[in-house]
């Protein structure tokens, strides 16, 4: 009897981390369900993954559309074994005299926070009933201490961090794993567009290997690179005034033009 394919769902597959994870998991015996907004990038990624022996299905459903997203997940032929929610966006402030665009901030909170929360609620029900599965949430080292230039992004990543941590114990009791990913700077268009310096930037391939190793071991949390991880955690322990001075000193403040 033929073994069923392992179904791996990845949102944000047209982004740097999502795409690198898709290629990492692409192999015979794997069915990759890849979601992304850019159809040309998605098609090219699918071709590379199929060349490695994986079965590949694609979707470009609008994740913020609740009805469309729920219908898409309900239509899957099976409950995914692994769900990596890597879809995300960023917006920021470059001038201290201006605020974030309200509409962009609402869209960011939708895709970075509300969508993975609601996806996990829908999929975890079936995973619990089946007795196994794994959910992977992508946060950021910015979750440890809000960066002045990206307040909504920092807030969304802090919130998804707390949500993933809260889910791990109750879902684990029913055989469902939860892994929280907290990357630093990973080479991508989004990272390059962020204001401020980008120390210890990793390639997407290096990040994917580190993430996959943690996911496969069902680790509660993976954060990298170590120097930046320790520095951002340290900021959260300092008195707020000290932390703000350090952020300004190292180039993470907001300019006044």
Secondary structure, DSSP 8 states (H G I E B T S, - for coil): -----EEEEEESTTSHHHHHHHHHH-STTEEEEEE-S-HHHHHHHHHHHHHTT-EEEEE---TT-HHHHHHHHHT-SS--SEEEE--------SBTTS---HHHHHHHHIIIIIHHHHHHHHHHHHHHHHT-EEEEEE--GGGSS--GGGHHHHHHHHHHHHHHHHHHHHHHTTTEEEEEEEE--BSSHHHHHSSS--TT-B-HHHHHHHHHHHHHTT-SEEEE-HHHHHHHHHHHHS-HHHHHHHHHHTT-S-B--
